[in-house]
Amino acid sequence: MRAPDVPMELAERWNQTVGFLESIRQLRDAKGWSEERLVERADLDRSYSAGIEVGARHPSLKALGRL
């Protein structure tokens, strides 16, 4: 993902978000877990978790704790 054509402050936040999302994906992959296994363990809806991984959803602190 690349930052949209927006002011620098927003681009920096975008890059931080993408980095965070990549970290979740990398940790999940390192454990050998599918998205389905992660959401089962975190007790989250699969579409919600998938939305988080692709940057379409913003996780709550509660969801982050579960992940």
Helices and strands as residue ranges (DSSP letters): H 8-30, H 35-42, H 46-53, H 61-66
